[in-house]
Amino acid sequence: MTKIILGLAGEIASGKGTVANYIVEKYNGRVHKFSTILRDILGRIYLEESRTNMQTLSTVLRKNFGQELFSRVIAEDIKRDNSEIVIVDGIRRESDIEHLRKMEGFRLVYIETDMRIRYERIIKRGENADDNQKTFEEFEKDHEGEAELQIKGLKEIADVVLDNNETLEALHHQVDGILK
């Protein structure tokens, strides 16, 4: 059977992690995150896992080792993963899917969510060290980072676009539709 590989893209706090967690819980999927690579390195060199540090590290690594570096790493991780359903969380640019697009069963899923809703979510979850104290203006500025500027373009090349402006149940229903 062909492995199902869903690459999740969307702006900050659009619901990528929510979709990934739902697939893990309901369908026994396995998640691979681009940010895990960055968090591993930042932790190893004892730097704060802030959004700014992750963006800077990503830029430095891509500049020195190729824009498709993370796509190559994630593709290799997926090859070693025996799960039938694999989720790739955190695709931010087209080069992130360069190696993934070549894999049988890969589909790019773009999650679209209003900025105000995303801001409220990021404050509540506090995933990064600098998130829960953020003002709306700072949140808007976060979207000016190199990686964030490229995300919206992924909607145009996505295989599926999910609307995450309604209820959690509505989002789950859309995900169920993809996997059936």
DAURFEN-V934246 format. One record per helix or strand of 2 or more residues. SS is the DSSP state (H for helix, E for strand). FROM is the first residue (numbers start at 1). TO is the last residue. If there is no record, write none. Layout:
[[SS;FROM;TO] [SS;FROM;TO]]
//
This chain:
[[E;4;9] [H;16;27] [E;30;33] [H;34;44] [H;51;65] [H;69;79] [E;85;91] [H;94;97] [E;106;112] [H;115;125] [H;136;142] [H;146;157] [E;160;163] [H;168;179]]
//
